Amino acid sequence: MQYTLAIYGAPYSTQACQTALNFSHAALNRGHTIYRVFLYQDAVHTASSLAVPPQDEIDLYQEWQQLATHYDIDMVVCISAALRRGMLDQAESERYKKNHFNLADGFTISGLGQLVDGAIQSDRLITFGG
């Protein structure tokens, strides 16, 4: 079975990101595939290259990057939610004349059309948080 995941909750103030990560590992270990992970609302903070969690907590940022790299999962950050929360890739940083960008490697900024595409291409769209 192929899945697309939509995550809405912030990485450390809700369980949405951790639950989605656990689901991803379980699904992939059972031979399923994940077509796309779409980060929306406060979940866009999961794609920050600047976040540093405490040493005694799981590094959700790094965990998602490693999962995406290992399984070649498309990690998409909603552009409107990202811009509203100060999450920029290099192109958006230049477009809005900002001095810095903070989108981590392995994530791309795009629109809601990517979520729709994921729903069409996958057997199931599963949401976490919201």
mmCIF file of the C-alpha atoms, coordinates in Angstrom:
data_MODEL
# 
_entry.id   MODEL 
# 
loop_
_atom_site.group_PDB 
_atom_site.id 
_atom_site.type_symbol 
_atom_site.label_atom_id 
_atom_site.label_alt_id 
_atom_site.label_comp_id 
_atom_site.label_asym_id 
_atom_site.label_entity_id 
_atom_site.label_seq_id 
_atom_site.pdbx_PDB_ins_code 
_atom_site.Cartn_x 
_atom_site.Cartn_y 
_atom_site.Cartn_z 
_atom_site.occupancy 
_atom_site.B_iso_or_equiv 
_atom_site.pdbx_formal_charge 
_atom_site.auth_seq_id 
_atom_site.auth_comp_id 
_atom_site.auth_asym_id 
_atom_site.auth_atom_id 
_atom_site.pdbx_PDB_model_num 
ATOM 1   C CA . MET A 1 1   ? 0.000  0.000  0.000  1.00 0.00 ? 1   MET A CA 1 
ATOM 2   C CA . GLN A 1 2   ? 1.212  3.511  -0.759 1.00 0.00 ? 2   GLN A CA 1 
ATOM 3   C CA . TYR A 1 3   ? 0.575  6.360  1.670  1.00 0.00 ? 3   TYR A CA 1 
ATOM 4   C CA . THR A 1 4   ? 0.716  10.136 1.684  1.00 0.00 ? 4   THR A CA 1 
ATOM 5   C CA . LEU A 1 5   ? 0.926  11.714 5.122  1.00 0.00 ? 5   LEU A CA 1 
ATOM 6   C CA . ALA A 1 6   ? -0.341 15.177 6.020  1.00 0.00 ? 6   ALA A CA 1 
ATOM 7   C CA . ILE A 1 7   ? 1.008  16.492 9.309  1.00 0.00 ? 7   ILE A CA 1 
ATOM 8   C CA . TYR A 1 8   ? -0.553 19.547 10.965 1.00 0.00 ? 8   TYR A CA 1 
ATOM 9   C CA . GLY A 1 9   ? 0.810  19.708 14.519 1.00 0.00 ? 9   GLY A CA 1 
ATOM 10  C CA . ALA A 1 10  ? 3.998  21.400 15.698 1.00 0.00 ? 10  ALA A CA 1 
ATOM 11  C CA . PRO A 1 11  ? 6.956  19.086 16.313 1.00 0.00 ? 11  PRO A CA 1 
ATOM 12  C CA . TYR A 1 12  ? 7.238  19.395 20.082 1.00 0.00 ? 12  TYR A CA 1 
ATOM 13  C CA . SER A 1 13  ? 3.955  20.855 21.304 1.00 0.00 ? 13  SER A CA 1 
ATOM 14  C CA . THR A 1 14  ? 1.819  18.034 19.857 1.00 0.00 ? 14  THR A CA 1 
ATOM 15  C CA . GLN A 1 15  ? 2.300  14.328 19.228 1.00 0.00 ? 15  GLN A CA 1 
ATOM 16  C CA . ALA A 1 16  ? 1.459  14.662 15.520 1.00 0.00 ? 16  ALA A CA 1 
ATOM 17  C CA . CYS A 1 17  ? 5.038  14.586 14.174 1.00 0.00 ? 17  CYS A CA 1 
ATOM 18  C CA . GLN A 1 18  ? 6.175  11.785 16.468 1.00 0.00 ? 18  GLN A CA 1 
ATOM 19  C CA . THR A 1 19  ? 3.085  9.687  15.744 1.00 0.00 ? 19  THR A CA 1 
ATOM 20  C CA . ALA A 1 20  ? 3.523  10.199 12.001 1.00 0.00 ? 20  ALA A CA 1 
ATOM 21  C CA . LEU A 1 21  ? 7.179  9.217  12.282 1.00 0.00 ? 21  LEU A CA 1 
ATOM 22  C CA . ASN A 1 22  ? 6.256  6.051  14.221 1.00 0.00 ? 22  ASN A CA 1 
ATOM 23  C CA . PHE A 1 23  ? 3.596  5.219  11.636 1.00 0.00 ? 23  PHE A CA 1 
ATOM 24  C CA . SER A 1 24  ? 6.113  5.752  8.833  1.00 0.00 ? 24  SER A CA 1 
ATOM 25  C CA . HIS A 1 25  ? 8.637  3.364  10.346 1.00 0.00 ? 25  HIS A CA 1 
ATOM 26  C CA . ALA A 1 26  ? 5.974  0.722  10.954 1.00 0.00 ? 26  ALA A CA 1 
ATOM 27  C CA . ALA A 1 27  ? 4.529  1.019  7.446  1.00 0.00 ? 27  ALA A CA 1 
ATOM 28  C CA . LEU A 1 28  ? 7.921  0.949  5.745  1.00 0.00 ? 28  LEU A CA 1 
ATOM 29  C CA . ASN A 1 29  ? 9.058  -2.022 7.838  1.00 0.00 ? 29  ASN A CA 1 
ATOM 30  C CA . ARG A 1 30  ? 5.992  -3.910 6.610  1.00 0.00 ? 30  ARG A CA 1 
ATOM 31  C CA . GLY A 1 31  ? 6.855  -3.250 2.958  1.00 0.00 ? 31  GLY A CA 1 
ATOM 32  C CA . HIS A 1 32  ? 4.518  -0.329 2.308  1.00 0.00 ? 32  HIS A CA 1 
ATOM 33  C CA . THR A 1 33  ? 5.690  2.888  0.668  1.00 0.00 ? 33  THR A CA 1 
ATOM 34  C CA . ILE A 1 34  ? 5.282  6.546  1.499  1.00 0.00 ? 34  ILE A CA 1 
ATOM 35  C CA . TYR A 1 35  ? 4.798  8.699  -1.558 1.00 0.00 ? 35  TYR A CA 1 
ATOM 36  C CA . ARG A 1 36  ? 4.895  12.061 0.160  1.00 0.00 ? 36  ARG A CA 1 
ATOM 37  C CA . VAL A 1 37  ? 4.884  13.757 3.555  1.00 0.00 ? 37  VAL A CA 1 
ATOM 38  C CA . PHE A 1 38  ? 3.148  17.134 3.468  1.00 0.00 ? 38  PHE A CA 1 
ATOM 39  C CA . LEU A 1 39  ? 3.861  19.491 6.360  1.00 0.00 ? 39  LEU A CA 1 
ATOM 40  C CA . TYR A 1 40  ? 1.093  22.014 6.951  1.00 0.00 ? 40  TYR A CA 1 
ATOM 41  C CA . GLN A 1 41  ? 0.189  24.575 9.601  1.00 0.00 ? 41  GLN A CA 1 
ATOM 42  C CA . ASP A 1 42  ? 2.624  24.428 12.570 1.00 0.00 ? 42  ASP A CA 1 
ATOM 43  C CA . ALA A 1 43  ? 4.152  21.166 11.334 1.00 0.00 ? 43  ALA A CA 1 
ATOM 44  C CA . VAL A 1 44  ? 6.259  23.243 8.926  1.00 0.00 ? 44  VAL A CA 1 
ATOM 45  C CA . HIS A 1 45  ? 8.615  23.848 11.856 1.00 0.00 ? 45  HIS A CA 1 
ATOM 46  C CA . THR A 1 46  ? 9.692  20.205 11.457 1.00 0.00 ? 46  THR A CA 1 
ATOM 47  C CA . ALA A 1 47  ? 11.687 21.342 8.413  1.00 0.00 ? 47  ALA A CA 1 
ATOM 48  C CA . SER A 1 48  ? 13.778 23.910 10.298 1.00 0.00 ? 48  SER A CA 1 
ATOM 49  C CA . SER A 1 49  ? 17.526 23.666 9.955  1.00 0.00 ? 49  SER A CA 1 
ATOM 50  C CA . LEU A 1 50  ? 17.967 25.880 13.024 1.00 0.00 ? 50  LEU A CA 1 
ATOM 51  C CA . ALA A 1 51  ? 16.045 23.959 15.690 1.00 0.00 ? 51  ALA A CA 1 
ATOM 52  C CA . VAL A 1 52  ? 18.110 22.299 18.408 1.00 0.00 ? 52  VAL A CA 1 
ATOM 53  C CA . PRO A 1 53  ? 16.098 20.003 20.680 1.00 0.00 ? 53  PRO A CA 1 
ATOM 54  C CA . PRO A 1 54  ? 17.329 19.155 24.188 1.00 0.00 ? 54  PRO A CA 1 
ATOM 55  C CA . GLN A 1 55  ? 19.808 16.280 24.325 1.00 0.00 ? 55  GLN A CA 1 
ATOM 56  C CA . ASP A 1 56  ? 17.411 14.077 26.268 1.00 0.00 ? 56  ASP A CA 1 
ATOM 57  C CA . GLU A 1 57  ? 14.670 14.320 23.593 1.00 0.00 ? 57  GLU A CA 1 
ATOM 58  C CA . ILE A 1 58  ? 14.399 12.703 20.193 1.00 0.00 ? 58  ILE A CA 1 
ATOM 59  C CA . ASP A 1 59  ? 15.639 14.918 17.373 1.00 0.00 ? 59  ASP A CA 1 
ATOM 60  C CA . LEU A 1 60  ? 12.501 14.862 15.220 1.00 0.00 ? 60  LEU A CA 1 
ATOM 61  C CA . TYR A 1 61  ? 14.130 17.118 12.648 1.00 0.00 ? 61  TYR A CA 1 
ATOM 62  C CA . GLN A 1 62  ? 17.020 14.751 12.076 1.00 0.00 ? 62  GLN A CA 1 
ATOM 63  C CA . GLU A 1 63  ? 14.786 11.668 12.274 1.00 0.00 ? 63  GLU A CA 1 
ATOM 64  C CA . TRP A 1 64  ? 12.567 12.958 9.458  1.00 0.00 ? 64  TRP A CA 1 
ATOM 65  C CA . GLN A 1 65  ? 15.574 13.904 7.333  1.00 0.00 ? 65  GLN A CA 1 
ATOM 66  C CA . GLN A 1 66  ? 17.133 10.463 7.772  1.00 0.00 ? 66  GLN A CA 1 
ATOM 67  C CA . LEU A 1 67  ? 13.872 8.674  6.990  1.00 0.00 ? 67  LEU A CA 1 
ATOM 68  C CA . ALA A 1 68  ? 13.317 10.773 3.867  1.00 0.00 ? 68  ALA A CA 1 
ATOM 69  C CA . THR A 1 69  ? 16.865 10.196 2.647  1.00 0.00 ? 69  THR A CA 1 
ATOM 70  C CA . HIS A 1 70  ? 16.905 6.471  3.364  1.00 0.00 ? 70  HIS A CA 1 
ATOM 71  C CA . TYR A 1 71  ? 13.551 5.767  1.715  1.00 0.00 ? 71  TYR A CA 1 
ATOM 72  C CA . ASP A 1 72  ? 13.616 8.581  -0.870 1.00 0.00 ? 72  ASP A CA 1 
ATOM 73  C CA . ILE A 1 73  ? 10.422 10.160 0.463  1.00 0.00 ? 73  ILE A CA 1 
ATOM 74  C CA . ASP A 1 74  ? 9.215  13.462 -0.956 1.00 0.00 ? 74  ASP A CA 1 
ATOM 75  C CA . MET A 1 75  ? 9.068  15.907 1.976  1.00 0.00 ? 75  MET A CA 1 
ATOM 76  C CA . VAL A 1 76  ? 6.953  18.950 1.101  1.00 0.00 ? 76  VAL A CA 1 
ATOM 77  C CA . VAL A 1 77  ? 6.396  22.058 3.208  1.00 0.00 ? 77  VAL A CA 1 
ATOM 78  C CA . CYS A 1 78  ? 3.296  24.138 2.454  1.00 0.00 ? 78  CYS A CA 1 
ATOM 79  C CA . ILE A 1 79  ? 4.510  27.469 1.102  1.00 0.00 ? 79  ILE A CA 1 
ATOM 80  C CA . SER A 1 80  ? 1.819  29.677 2.633  1.00 0.00 ? 80  SER A CA 1 
ATOM 81  C CA . ALA A 1 81  ? 2.146  28.055 6.069  1.00 0.00 ? 81  ALA A CA 1 
ATOM 82  C CA . ALA A 1 82  ? 5.946  28.223 5.829  1.00 0.00 ? 82  ALA A CA 1 
ATOM 83  C CA . LEU A 1 83  ? 6.137  31.881 4.833  1.00 0.00 ? 83  LEU A CA 1 
ATOM 84  C CA . ARG A 1 84  ? 3.673  32.850 7.546  1.00 0.00 ? 84  ARG A CA 1 
ATOM 85  C CA . ARG A 1 85  ? 5.919  31.153 10.126 1.00 0.00 ? 85  ARG A CA 1 
ATOM 86  C CA . GLY A 1 86  ? 9.275  32.379 8.830  1.00 0.00 ? 86  GLY A CA 1 
ATOM 87  C CA . MET A 1 87  ? 10.355 29.143 7.152  1.00 0.00 ? 87  MET A CA 1 
ATOM 88  C CA . LEU A 1 88  ? 12.215 30.004 3.955  1.00 0.00 ? 88  LEU A CA 1 
ATOM 89  C CA . ASP A 1 89  ? 14.277 28.137 1.409  1.00 0.00 ? 89  ASP A CA 1 
ATOM 90  C CA . GLN A 1 90  ? 16.996 29.962 -0.476 1.00 0.00 ? 90  GLN A CA 1 
ATOM 91  C CA . ALA A 1 91  ? 14.741 30.952 -3.391 1.00 0.00 ? 91  ALA A CA 1 
ATOM 92  C CA . GLU A 1 92  ? 12.041 32.418 -1.136 1.00 0.00 ? 92  GLU A CA 1 
ATOM 93  C CA . SER A 1 93  ? 14.677 34.186 0.929  1.00 0.00 ? 93  SER A CA 1 
ATOM 94  C CA . GLU A 1 94  ? 15.969 35.900 -2.200 1.00 0.00 ? 94  GLU A CA 1 
ATOM 95  C CA . ARG A 1 95  ? 12.448 36.592 -3.503 1.00 0.00 ? 95  ARG A CA 1 
ATOM 96  C CA . TYR A 1 96  ? 11.450 38.409 -0.305 1.00 0.00 ? 96  TYR A CA 1 
ATOM 97  C CA . LYS A 1 97  ? 14.881 40.012 0.161  1.00 0.00 ? 97  LYS A CA 1 
ATOM 98  C CA . LYS A 1 98  ? 15.617 38.258 3.435  1.00 0.00 ? 98  LYS A CA 1 
ATOM 99  C CA . ASN A 1 99  ? 19.197 37.727 4.583  1.00 0.00 ? 99  ASN A CA 1 
ATOM 100 C CA . HIS A 1 100 ? 18.829 34.088 5.620  1.00 0.00 ? 100 HIS A CA 1 
ATOM 101 C CA . PHE A 1 101 ? 16.952 30.885 4.930  1.00 0.00 ? 101 PHE A CA 1 
ATOM 102 C CA . ASN A 1 102 ? 16.273 28.020 7.298  1.00 0.00 ? 102 ASN A CA 1 
ATOM 103 C CA . LEU A 1 103 ? 14.679 25.155 5.383  1.00 0.00 ? 103 LEU A CA 1 
ATOM 104 C CA . ALA A 1 104 ? 16.624 21.963 6.081  1.00 0.00 ? 104 ALA A CA 1 
ATOM 105 C CA . ASP A 1 105 ? 18.055 19.794 3.334  1.00 0.00 ? 105 ASP A CA 1 
ATOM 106 C CA . GLY A 1 106 ? 15.650 17.177 2.051  1.00 0.00 ? 106 GLY A CA 1 
ATOM 107 C CA . PHE A 1 107 ? 12.562 19.397 2.283  1.00 0.00 ? 107 PHE A CA 1 
ATOM 108 C CA . THR A 1 108 ? 10.971 21.413 -0.508 1.00 0.00 ? 108 THR A CA 1 
ATOM 109 C CA . ILE A 1 109 ? 8.514  24.277 -0.368 1.00 0.00 ? 109 ILE A CA 1 
ATOM 110 C CA . SER A 1 110 ? 5.454  23.951 -2.563 1.00 0.00 ? 110 SER A CA 1 
ATOM 111 C CA . GLY A 1 111 ? 1.704  24.490 -2.621 1.00 0.00 ? 111 GLY A CA 1 
ATOM 112 C CA . LEU A 1 112 ? -1.391 22.552 -1.629 1.00 0.00 ? 112 LEU A CA 1 
ATOM 113 C CA . GLY A 1 113 ? -1.462 20.994 -5.093 1.00 0.00 ? 113 GLY A CA 1 
ATOM 114 C CA . GLN A 1 114 ? 1.254  18.634 -3.836 1.00 0.00 ? 114 GLN A CA 1 
ATOM 115 C CA . LEU A 1 115 ? -1.101 17.415 -1.125 1.00 0.00 ? 115 LEU A CA 1 
ATOM 116 C CA . VAL A 1 116 ? -3.839 16.817 -3.695 1.00 0.00 ? 116 VAL A CA 1 
ATOM 117 C CA . ASP A 1 117 ? -1.378 15.013 -5.954 1.00 0.00 ? 117 ASP A CA 1 
ATOM 118 C CA . GLY A 1 118 ? -0.291 12.857 -3.030 1.00 0.00 ? 118 GLY A CA 1 
ATOM 119 C CA . ALA A 1 119 ? -3.893 11.935 -2.292 1.00 0.00 ? 119 ALA A CA 1 
ATOM 120 C CA . ILE A 1 120 ? -4.458 10.984 -5.935 1.00 0.00 ? 120 ILE A CA 1 
ATOM 121 C CA . GLN A 1 121 ? -1.232 8.970  -6.290 1.00 0.00 ? 121 GLN A CA 1 
ATOM 122 C CA . SER A 1 122 ? -1.578 7.093  -3.000 1.00 0.00 ? 122 SER A CA 1 
ATOM 123 C CA . ASP A 1 123 ? -3.919 4.408  -1.750 1.00 0.00 ? 123 ASP A CA 1 
ATOM 124 C CA . ARG A 1 124 ? -4.467 6.335  1.473  1.00 0.00 ? 124 ARG A CA 1 
ATOM 125 C CA . LEU A 1 125 ? -4.024 9.903  2.725  1.00 0.00 ? 125 LEU A CA 1 
ATOM 126 C CA . ILE A 1 126 ? -3.507 9.878  6.482  1.00 0.00 ? 126 ILE A CA 1 
ATOM 127 C CA . THR A 1 127 ? -3.548 13.037 8.574  1.00 0.00 ? 127 THR A CA 1 
ATOM 128 C CA . PHE A 1 128 ? -1.831 13.627 11.898 1.00 0.00 ? 128 PHE A CA 1 
ATOM 129 C CA . GLY A 1 129 ? -2.843 16.510 14.149 1.00 0.00 ? 129 GLY A CA 1 
ATOM 130 C CA . GLY A 1 130 ? -5.118 19.295 13.231 1.00 0.00 ? 130 GLY A CA 1 
# 
